[in-house]
Amino acid sequence: MEKIIIGGGKRLCGEVNISGAKNAAVAVIPAAILADDVCRIENVPNIMDVQIMVKIMKSLGVTVKNINKNTLEIDPRPINSYHVPAEMANLLRASYYFIGALLGKFGKAHVFMPGGCNLGVRPIDQHIKGFEALSVNVNIDNATIIASADRLLGGPVYFDMSTVGGTINVILAAVKARGLTVIENAAKEPHIVDLANFLNLMGADIRGAGTDIIKIHGVDSLKGCTYSIIPDQIEAGTYMVAAAATNGDVLVKNVTPKHLESISAKLIECGATVENYDDSVRVTGNGRPLKCNIKTMPHPGFPTDMQPQFAVLLSIAEGTGIVTESIFENRFRYTDQLIRMGAQIKVEGKTAVFEGISELKGAPIKADDLRAGSAMLIAGLAARGETEISEINHIDRGYEDVVTKFKALGANIKRSEFKDFKQVKNVG
Ligand code: EPU
């Protein structure tokens, strides 16, 4: 098993290029199934979650070629299956987008329950409610979602909460359904707009993506196209926070500054300077961070996927900061790791209170999930001494070339093989 080793305390300085958005790519890739021709997708992040999505596509019979590191060519014409079995679906959350995409293609989908980060209970009742509103029959048999419709018919869908996955799944199913689908209380995240732009380029008729009412007029067919994925908001935010936490000076390139507004606003509250350019932002630290309070909200509110990274800033800030998590019920597991590094954090239900200390100390820690993992990287970079992060497979799921990128900013960071106790015993 690999781990990441960091010699902390170095200011990060220089430039970093942000990759394509993970959560857009994992929706756009299955959407390509709906085309009657080849789609070329550019700016695809080269990360584990994308590789798994490609593996699932191939298992369905779809031809997927890697044109280069960040470009995929997808030919859906040979598709011959609507089954996504447990061993594939279990590997990530986004496997559930195959329900919507296969329903749109065949009117049928058999997809095992999705995996993904352990952030507490993650029900899919809203997805099912959405499919049923499109005249789909949905049953769950032996943890497999069995969905089928004689003919998908557009209909009204009202979500009880803002759900990214539910909104994407209903768009995928509705795009070729007969008639009009209206999604009310739709999620507004940038990747929803990206998916709609991709499908519209293929010939779909989706209006209102990015607002809370999305209208979809079903079309008979979709054609192939060439499309470039938007920059990753959360990867960008992670490097922005790393710059502030190390009192550094980093130009974060290939971003959409509009998508980073809530992150920039909180960084400024924490005392950093943020300068916006056309497609880049520069973050400069101004000494020890200041405390702030954070409440996670659906877009355009502060993203839950940036909560653990900001927790590192609050751990070393002057004063007491409070984080309220309002999207997921169990997103503070990483605080145990920060406490191992000396942080003073009290978690009670949906709230965590951070009494800032002057510095974290390097320690052996682990990545509990993807964003927790990126927070551990920032903690290690900001801390005094050496930090070893294990279970870095979580980080590889969503961050392209993370060690190379941090190294280029001056970090003392490397990947290293390590022998766990069992291996050491075997060697001995
Ligand atoms: N929810 C329900 N029922 C549903 C769907 C959602 O109760 O049918 C609840 C969830 O339990 C949660 C809230 O609604 O409390 C919002 O969940 P949402 O559906 O928006 O989240 P998701 O689709 O499961 C995506 C991202 C997450 C990101 C969230 C919130 C992907 C593949 N995943 O998850 O990304 O945290 O939206 O923005 O797009 C990550 O990238 O690290 C990650 C976890």
Boltz pocket constraint, residues with backbone or C-beta under 6 A from the ligand:
constraints:
  - pocket:
      binder: B
      contacts: [[A, 22], [A, 23], [A, 26], [A, 93], [A, 94], [A, 117], [A, 121], [A, 122], [A, 123], [A, 124], [A, 125], [A, 126], [A, 127], [A, 128], [A, 161], [A, 162], [A, 163], [A, 164], [A, 165], [A, 166], [A, 187], [A, 304], [A, 305], [A, 326], [A, 327], [A, 328], [A, 329], [A, 370], [A, 371], [A, 398]]
      max_distance: 6.0
